[in-house]
């Protein structure tokens, strides 16, 4: 069952120029290095909290499970 864990596909869609420093750090901690990049992360409360903090900069798609 662990192999079918839910994941989220996150796309960094809006530049973080002009946003607060902690939001820039959150974008980096989600694994982004450049604009329009897409990463897959496990669907956990920690990741969901990070997404919520930068919800105006990213788009999210649920995948798996």
Secondary structure, 3 states (H helix, E strand, C coil): CHHHCCEEEEEECCCCCCCCHHHHHHHHHCCCCCCCCEEEEECCHHHHHHHHHCCCCEEEEEECC
